[in-house]
Amino acid sequence: TRNRAYFDALRRGADFLITHFRDPEHGGWFYSVDPAGKVLRDAKDCYGHAFALFGLSHAARITKEERYRKAALETWAVMKKHLRDGAGFYRPQTDRSFAKTMGANSQNPMMHLFEALLALHDATGLREVLDEAQAHADHIFTRLFQEDSGYLPEQYDADWKPLPVAGRVYLEIGHQFEWAFLLSQAAAKGFPGKYLAVGWRLIDYGLKTGYDPEEGGIFSRGDYRGNVIKTPKGWWEQCEF
């Protein structure tokens, strides 16, 4: 839009992030601060780091300011050094020093990290970033994607094996569509054609498991057998759809 108000808001948000969320002792980003910048929770969160990387990459691309580019690259370096686990994925959350792992394994932070790496490539043009994004996707769709049925489970045990659908464990329908979109972006960047095929399979499973032919839109949840779970329809799932 070239609207200056958006540009100023972008810079103010990125500057607040860098000034108040950055951990000067251990690196990375605190989980939360108050409006004055006081740290409320000093844990390190993979989901939060993925979005810091995502936002800083966009800030770098739009403003052309080196400090945002540098902060984005530093964020990715911290994630690789301190959050990557022995399975080649990323720990959900740790204490401030990255020593203690907390939380449950989920594909959601892995997805947003992939999204952030595509944005980092847009901002930097670095081939190594694109290669790392592809390696990340290769790992996910080799280890986590259910090839026989064509879906990606949501939650996993400590060894990254899918947890059975029960209670609070279920298939996120919206994430199947979100992954399909991100894989199409990656294909436009030159990823192998197999990823478009995977994207179509995710769309097909999402439609089979979540689409409401009577009222339209998609339900929020499904299971691993292609059954519709008629839960309420969340707004974000419709946006991804």
Secondary structure, DSSP 8 states (H G I E B T S, - for coil): ---HHHHHHHHHHHHHIIIIIB-TTT-SB-SEE-TT--EEE--EEHHHHHHHHHHHHHHHHHH--HHHHHHHHHHHHHIIIIIB-TTSSB-SEE-TTS-SEES-EEHHHHHHHHHHHHHHHHHH--HHHHHHHHHHHHHHHHHTSBTTTTB--SEE-TTS-B--SBTTB-EEHHHHHHHHHHHHHHHHTT--THHHHHHHHHHHHHHHHHB-TTT-SB-SEE-TTS-EE-----HHHHHH-
